[in-house]
Amino acid sequence: MPRMTRVTELYFDFLCPYAWRGVELAAVLKDEGEAFTLRHYSLVEGNHEGNAKELTWRVTEQPLNEGSAYQQGSLRAFLASHAAARQGEAAHWEFTLALFRAHHERKEPLTDGTIHAAAQEAGLNLDAFAQALADEATRRADLRADLDAAREVGVFGTPTFVLPTGEAAYYRFETLTREPAQAREWWTLYRTVLTSEAGIGTIKRAKNRPPHRA
């Protein structure tokens, strides 16, 4: 039986541009009174060849300075996200948006410097942020709990939205919006498709038919 919540859970990975657009959409709707909460899903762990048959490789067990820059950046960003969350939900959202924008708008790598700058841009208490980050074992445990919850849901890509009524789906957002009316229109459409009795499982545009632009 699906786990019920009072808010829509949004699973994301800082590596993913589609997740960035999904978080931006949710942030606009949140400002308009919609209830969302941020959760983490690791594309590195989900796509790791060692997990093809069963879960044997965990990103939370990897050293910060080993593996590819892609892997290192993902883990650092996740741990920093949980450190930011220690300062409250609003701070977590501000940090998440700041780091997403740094990485996907300004094309900055997910390094310690970029993460620190995002924390500063988000208005975090930098001493408290550094202290939370230094408690690395606890931040890894926080992350592992999120990844375990994602596996329970069946998350395989980001962003994945889990509605309060239990329905869940991954959306490949190709277009960014920060405009409230447009965000509301799009979210109503996405949610309608997800909850429809039609049971639409996949919508994928034909490669020679781009989306209509007015």
Secondary structure, 3 states (H helix, E strand, C coil): CCCCCCCEEEEECCCCHHHHHHHHHHHHHHHCCCCEEEEECCHHHHCCHHHCCCCCCCHHHCCCCCCCHHHHHHHHHHHHHHHHHCCCHHHHHHHHHHHHHHHHCCCCCCCHHHHHHHHHHCCCCHHHHHHHHHCHHHHHHHHHHHHHHHHHHCCCCCCEEECCCCCEEECCCCCCCCCHHHHHHHHHHHHHHHHCCCCCCCCCCCCCCCCCCC
